[in-house]
């Protein structure tokens, strides 16, 4: 045992973990592992990383960090010891129906939309990325079979769970869990979905038919990877995975997940993993306790389209006459027919960035102040960007069109985010009442394909809660 100088009271023994941290090879060992796994969680946690290394030593005759680094480099990322270390580093905390609000949102909003959209192909594909020991993937199959069995009759359903930790995947394939993984489940759910084996709970065969597991490294693996079946998913859950990655890895992974989704597909992330990039690539859909992110369908390529976000409706050039300049403006050169609409004059719309979505929306309002859709889109933008007064914008949209259901819905959300629960509930009820008697499959105006049935499902989540 290495000993160091202590205080007047004597010497304090140096722990094995401290010895590993002091090894000159320790920084290179940690950097190599983080680069291969993306686990930047350990970037500022030397003691925690050294403690995991200490669990793997001695490795044969290797007893130092330098020797362990050399052994890993010789073995390569596919080696058994490298995988053993990854198993030590990764976190396996999970349980069935974890964050129940997100599964409620899938049941009420995302899954019905996928079933409607895929009615011709009768194919549903879901990816549990970073599935750990498997409860998330099995929860999805339980959810589908308990609530959508009739609609899915005759469909092909594939739920794939992937993880970098092979020990986790082995347990996931067994489908056997202790009390901790099923905590919170009702006795009825336990009886319906699990077989009791001694002191363990085994997922019934009925709820394993659609679910499979395979190893996949989210950091090093190509996404989409069609030879591995990674791509064209209707729903992807990647929850509490990116919190362990650095910002560069997280940014790239979000872009890859966007590419791995079918047009109109849905992404579910952990509550701490939301950010501006998600709002830029996806349309956020808010329900009680959860936000889902939807990939909008790719628009048909057109020459030189105006730089407007995909979920905004096409914006016509402002028709209002611009203020007369102090000096006559020179006649512009002829513009080809396919050219984008001109940028509104700065005298009409103060531009912070040329042709930004907010600028285009303000230009549209300036052109026609009686357009309820323009005020509604302005409210969406102001709410997302944290500027202006989105409540006032949604109110103007409703004043101009009292039957504008989504304006009522988003006004309710805006009130709810500001703690005004009474007005929020009133406008949720207004939206629900406005859809009474409409066909379930009727598209909701400005909903991007959202149907009456799906919006009613979203509203039922709000109106069945304690806030009612």
C-alpha positions in Angstrom: 0.0 0.0 0.0 1.4 3.4 -1.0 1.5 5.8 1.9 1.6 9.6 1.9 2.5 12.3 4.4 -0.2 13.2 6.8 -0.7 15.8 9.5 1.0 15.8 12.9 -1.3 12.9 13.8 0.5 10.6 11.4 0.4 9.3 7.8 -2.8 8.6 5.9 -2.8 5.6 3.5 -3.3 6.5 -0.1 -6.3 4.6 -1.5 -6.2 2.5 -4.6 -8.5 5.0 -6.3 -6.1 7.9 -5.5 -3.2 5.8 -6.9 -5.1 5.2 -10.2 -5.9 9.0 -10.4 -2.2 9.9 -10.0 -1.1 7.5 -12.7 0.3 9.5 -15.6 -1.8 7.4 -18.0 -5.0 8.1 -16.2 -6.1 11.2 -18.3 -5.4 9.3 -21.6 -7.3 6.2 -20.4 -10.3 8.4 -19.5 -10.2 10.4 -22.7 -10.1 7.2 -24.8 -13.1 5.6 -23.1 -15.2 8.8 -23.3 -14.3 9.2 -27.0 -15.5 5.6 -27.6 -18.7 5.7 -25.5 -19.7 9.4 -25.4 -19.9 9.2 -21.6 -18.8 12.8 -21.0 -20.6 12.4 -17.6 -17.2 11.3 -16.3 -15.3 14.2 -17.8 -15.2 16.1 -14.4 -15.6 13.0 -12.2 -12.1 11.6 -11.9 -12.8 9.8 -8.6 -16.0 8.1 -10.0 -14.1 7.0 -13.1 -11.1 5.7 -11.1 -13.5 3.8 -8.8 -14.9 1.9 -11.9 -11.3 1.2 -13.1 -10.5 -0.1 -9.7 -13.3 -2.6 -10.0 -11.7 -4.1 -13.1 -8.2 -4.4 -11.5 -6.2 -6.5 -11.4 -6.8 -7.5 -15.0 -4.6 -10.5 -15.4 -1.2 -9.3 -14.3 -2.2 -5.7 -14.9 -2.5 -3.6 -11.7 -1.9 0.0 -12.9 -3.9 2.5 -15.0 -1.0 2.6 -17.5 -1.0 -1.2 -17.9 -4.8 -1.2 -18.2 -4.7 1.4 -20.9 -2.2 -0.6 -22.9 -4.3 -3.8 -22.5 -7.4 -2.0 -23.7 -5.7 -0.5 -26.7 -4.3 -4.0 -27.6 -7.7 -5.6 -27.2 -9.7 -2.9 -29.1 -13.3 -1.7 -28.5 -14.8 -5.1 -29.4 -12.8 -6.9 -26.8 -14.3 -8.6 -23.7 -12.6 -6.4 -21.2 -13.5 -3.2 -23.0 -17.1 -4.3 -22.9 -16.7 -5.2 -19.2 -15.5 -1.7 -18.4 -18.5 -0.2 -20.4 -20.8 -2.4 -18.3 -19.3 -0.8 -15.2 -19.6 2.7 -16.5 -23.1 2.7 -17.8 -26.2 3.3 -15.6 -29.0 0.7 -15.5 -31.6 2.5 -13.4 -35.0 2.1 -15.0 -38.4 0.6 -14.3 -41.7 -0.2 -16.0 -43.9 2.8 -17.0 -41.2 5.2 -15.9 -42.5 8.8 -16.3 -46.0 7.6 -16.8 -47.1 11.0 -18.3 -45.0 10.3 -21.4 -46.6 7.0 -21.9 -50.0 8.6 -21.4 -49.0 11.1 -24.1 -48.0 8.3 -26.5 -51.3 6.6 -25.9 -53.5 9.7 -26.4 -51.6 11.5 -29.1 -48.7 9.8 -30.9 -49.8 6.2 -31.3 -53.3 7.1 -32.7 -51.6 9.4 -35.2 -49.2 6.7 -36.3 -52.0 4.2 -36.7 -53.9 6.7 -38.9 -50.9 7.6 -41.0 -49.8 4.0 -41.5 -53.2 2.5 -42.3 -52.1 1.5 -45.8 -48.8 -0.2 -44.8 -50.1 -1.6 -41.5 -46.6 -1.4 -40.1 -45.5 0.2 -36.8 -41.8 0.5 -35.8 -40.6 1.8 -32.4 -37.0 2.2 -31.1 -36.1 2.2 -27.5 -32.6 3.8 -27.8 -30.5 3.2 -24.7 -33.0 0.6 -23.4 -30.8 -0.5 -20.4 -32.3 -3.8 -19.0 -35.5 -3.6 -21.1 -38.5 -2.3 -19.1 -39.1 0.6 -21.4 -39.4 -1.6 -24.5 -41.7 -4.1 -22.7 -43.8 -1.3 -21.4 -44.4 -0.2 -25.0 -45.6 -3.6 -26.0 -47.9 -3.8 -22.9 -49.3 -0.4 -23.7 -50.0 -1.3 -27.3 -51.7 -4.6 -26.5 -53.7 -3.3 -23.7 -55.1 -0.2 -25.5 -54.7 -0.8 -29.3 -55.0 -4.6 -29.7 -58.1 -4.4 -32.0 -56.6 -1.6 -34.2 -53.3 -3.5 -34.6 -54.9 -6.8 -35.6 -53.1 -7.9 -38.8 -50.3 -5.3 -38.4 -46.6 -5.9 -38.3 -45.3 -4.3 -35.1 -41.6 -4.1 -34.3 -40.1 -2.7 -31.0 -36.4 -2.8 -30.9 -34.3 -2.0 -27.8 -30.6 -1.2 -28.2 -27.9 -0.5 -25.7 -24.1 -0.4 -25.5 -24.0 -2.6 -22.4 -24.2 -6.3 -23.3 -24.9 -7.4 -19.7 -28.0 -5.1 -19.7 -29.1 -6.6 -23.0 -28.8 -10.2 -21.7 -31.1 -9.3 -18.8 -33.5 -7.6 -21.2 -33.8 -10.7 -23.3 -34.5 -12.8 -20.2 -37.2 -10.4 -19.2 -37.0 -11.3 -15.5 -37.0 -8.5 -12.9 -36.9 -7.8 -9.2 -39.4 -5.8 -7.2 -37.5 -2.6 -7.8 -38.1 -2.6 -11.6 -41.9 -3.2 -11.1 -42.4 -0.7 -8.3 -45.5 1.4 -8.6 -47.4 -1.1 -10.8 -50.9 -2.1 -9.6 -51.6 -5.7 -8.5 -53.9 -6.0 -11.5 -51.1 -5.0 -13.9 -48.6 -7.3 -12.2 -51.1 -10.2 -12.4 -51.9 -9.5 -16.1 -48.4 -8.9 -17.4 -46.0 -10.9 -15.3 -45.5 -14.4 -14.0 -44.2 -14.7 -10.4 -41.0 -16.9 -10.2 -39.7 -17.3 -6.7 -39.0 -13.6 -5.8 -38.7 -12.4 -9.4 -41.2 -11.1 -12.0 -41.1 -12.6 -15.5 -42.7 -10.7 -18.4 -45.4 -13.0 -19.8 -44.7 -14.4 -23.3 -47.7 -12.5 -24.6 -45.9 -9.2 -24.1 -42.6 -10.4 -25.7 -43.8 -11.2 -29.2 -43.0 -7.8 -30.8 -39.9 -6.9 -28.8 -36.3 -7.7 -29.6 -32.9 -6.4 -28.4 -29.5 -5.8 -30.0 -26.3 -4.0 -29.2 -25.8 -0.6 -30.7 -23.5 2.3 -29.9 -25.3 5.6 -30.3 -22.0 7.5 -30.4 -20.0 5.4 -32.9 -22.8 3.6 -34.9 -24.1 5.2 -38.1 -27.7 6.5 -37.8 -29.7 5.7 -39.8 -28.2 2.3 -40.3 -30.7 0.4 -42.4 -28.6 -2.9 -42.5 -29.1 -3.0 -38.7 -32.7 -2.0 -38.9 -32.0 1.5 -37.4 -34.2 3.8 -39.4 -37.7 4.7 -40.6 -39.1 4.5 -37.1 -42.5 5.9 -36.2 -41.6 6.5 -32.6 -38.2 6.8 -30.9 -37.6 6.9 -27.2 -34.2 8.2 -26.2 -34.7 9.1 -22.5 -32.1 10.0 -20.0 -29.3 9.0 -22.4 -28.1 12.3 -23.7 -27.6 13.7 -20.2 -24.3 11.6 -20.1 -23.0 13.1 -23.4 -21.2 16.3 -24.2 -22.9 19.0 -26.2 -21.2 18.1 -29.5 -22.2 14.5 -29.2 -25.7 15.4 -28.1 -26.2 17.8 -31.0 -25.1 15.2 -33.5 -27.3 12.5 -32.0 -30.4 14.7 -32.1 -29.8 15.3 -35.8 -29.3 11.6 -36.3 -32.5 10.7 -34.5 -34.4 13.1 -36.7 -33.1 11.4 -39.8 -34.0 7.9 -38.3 -37.7 8.9 -38.0 -40.3 8.6 -40.7 -41.9 11.8 -41.8 -44.4 12.7 -39.1 -42.7 10.4 -36.6 -42.4 11.2 -32.9 -39.4 11.6 -30.5 -39.5 11.2 -26.7 -36.6 12.5 -24.6 -36.0 12.9 -20.9 -37.3 15.9 -19.1 -33.8 17.4 -18.7 -32.9 16.8 -22.3 -35.1 19.4 -24.1 -33.4 22.3 -25.8 -33.4 24.8 -28.7 -32.2 22.2 -31.2 -35.2 20.0 -30.6 -37.5 23.0 -31.2 -35.6 23.8 -34.4 -35.9 20.3 -35.8 -39.2 19.2 -34.4 -42.6 20.5 -33.6 -43.2 20.4 -29.8 -46.5 18.9 -28.8 -47.4 19.7 -25.1 -49.6 17.6 -22.9 -49.8 17.4 -19.1 -46.4 16.6 -17.7 -44.8 15.8 -21.0 -43.7 17.3 -24.3 -43.5 15.1 -27.4 -41.5 16.2 -30.5 -42.9 15.5 -34.0 -40.9 15.4 -37.2 -42.7 17.3 -39.9 -43.1 15.7 -43.3 -40.6 16.9 -45.9 -42.0 19.4 -48.2 -41.8 18.9 -52.0 -38.5 20.5 -53.2 -39.1 23.9 -54.8 -36.7 26.4 -56.3 -35.5 29.0 -53.8 -38.2 28.5 -51.1 -38.6 31.3 -48.6 -36.7 30.6 -45.4 -39.7 29.8 -43.2 -39.8 27.0 -40.6 -41.4 23.8 -41.9 -44.4 24.0 -39.6 -45.4 27.5 -40.6 -47.9 27.8 -43.5 -46.7 29.2 -46.8 -46.4 33.0 -46.5 -47.5 35.1 -49.4 -45.5 38.3 -50.1 -46.9 41.3 -48.2 -49.5 43.0 -50.3 -49.7 46.2 -48.3 -47.9 49.2 -49.9 -44.6 50.0 -48.3 -44.0 53.5 -46.9 -42.8 55.9 -49.6 -39.0 56.3 -49.2 -37.5 59.8 -49.1 -36.0 59.3 -52.5 -37.5 57.3 -55.4 -36.1 53.8 -55.3 -34.5 52.5 -58.5 -36.6 50.1 -60.5 -35.4 46.5 -59.6 -34.1 44.2 -62.2 -36.5 41.6 -63.6 -36.9 38.7 -61.2 -37.4 35.1 -62.4 -40.8 33.6 -61.6 -39.3 31.1 -59.2 -37.7 33.7 -57.0 -38.7 33.8 -53.3 -40.9 36.6 -51.9 -39.1 39.9 -51.3 -37.9 40.7 -47.8 -40.3 43.1 -46.2 -39.0 46.7 -46.0 -37.3 47.5 -42.7 -39.7 50.4 -42.2 -42.5 47.9 -41.9 -40.8 45.0 -40.0 -37.7 45.6 -37.8 -35.4 42.9 -38.9 -33.1 41.2 -36.5 -32.1 38.5 -38.9 -33.0 38.7 -42.6 -36.2 36.7 -43.4 -36.4 35.1 -39.9 -39.7 33.3 -39.2 -40.7 36.1 -36.7 -40.0 38.7 -39.4 -42.0 36.9 -42.0 -44.9 36.5 -39.6 -44.9 40.2 -38.7 -44.8 41.0 -42.3 -47.9 38.8 -42.9 -49.8 40.6 -40.1 -48.8 44.0 -41.5 -50.1 42.9 -44.9 -53.5 41.7 -43.4 -54.2 42.5 -39.8 -57.5 40.6 -40.0 -55.8 37.2 -40.7 -56.3 35.0 -37.6 -53.8 32.4 -38.8 -51.0 35.0 -38.9 -51.7 36.1 -35.3 -51.8 32.4 -34.2 -48.5 31.7 -35.8 -47.1 34.9 -34.2 -48.2 33.5 -30.8 -46.5 30.2 -31.4 -43.2 32.0 -32.3 -43.4 34.4 -29.4 -44.0 31.5 -27.0 -41.1 29.5 -28.4 -38.7 32.4 -28.5 -39.7 33.9 -25.1 -40.5 37.3 -26.7 -43.6 39.5 -27.1 -47.0 38.6 -25.7 -48.2 35.2 -27.0 -51.3 35.4 -24.9 -52.4 38.6 -26.7 -51.5 37.0 -30.1 -53.7 34.0 -29.4 -56.5 36.2 -28.2 -56.4 38.3 -31.4 -56.6 35.0 -33.4 -59.7 34.0 -31.4 -61.3 37.4 -31.7 -60.9 37.2 -35.5 -62.1 33.5 -35.6 -64.0 32.4 -32.5 -63.9 28.8 -33.8 -60.1 28.6 -34.1 -59.7 25.5 -32.0 -55.9 25.4 -31.9 -55.8 29.0 -30.9 -57.9 28.1 -27.9 -55.7 25.1 -27.1 -52.4 27.1 -27.3 -53.9 30.0 -25.4 -54.8 27.5 -22.6 -51.2 26.2 -22.7 -49.8 29.8 -22.5 -52.0 30.5 -19.4 -51.0 27.2 -17.8 -47.3 27.9 -18.2 -47.9 31.2 -16.4 -49.7 29.6 -13.5 -53.2 30.9 -14.5 -55.0 27.6 -14.1 -58.5 29.0 -14.2 -58.3 30.6 -17.6 -56.3 27.6 -18.9 -59.0 25.2 -18.0 -61.7 27.5 -19.5 -59.9 27.5 -22.9 -59.2 23.8 -22.8 -63.0 23.3 -22.4 -63.7 25.8 -25.1 -61.5 23.9 -27.5 -63.1 20.6 -26.6 -66.6 22.0 -26.9 -65.8 23.5 -30.3 -65.1 20.0 -31.7 -68.3 18.4 -30.4 -70.1 16.6 -33.2 -67.2 16.8 -35.7 -66.0 13.5 -37.3 -63.1 11.9 -35.5 -60.9 11.8 -38.6 -61.5 15.4 -39.6 -58.3 17.4 -39.8 -57.9 20.2 -37.4 -57.2 23.6 -39.1 -53.5 24.5 -38.9 -52.9 21.2 -37.1 -50.4 19.7 -39.6 -52.4 16.6 -40.0 -53.7 16.4 -36.4 -57.2 15.0 -36.3 -60.2 15.8 -34.1 -59.8 12.4 -32.3 -56.1 13.1 -31.5 -56.7 16.6 -30.3 -59.6 15.4 -28.1 -57.2 12.8 -26.6 -54.8 15.6 -25.8 -57.5 17.7 -24.2 -58.8 14.8 -22.2 -55.4 14.5 -20.5 -55.6 18.1 -19.4 -59.2 18.1 -18.4 -59.0 14.8 -16.4 -56.2 16.1 -14.1 -56.3 17.8 -10.7 -56.3 21.2 -12.4 -59.9 20.6 -13.5 
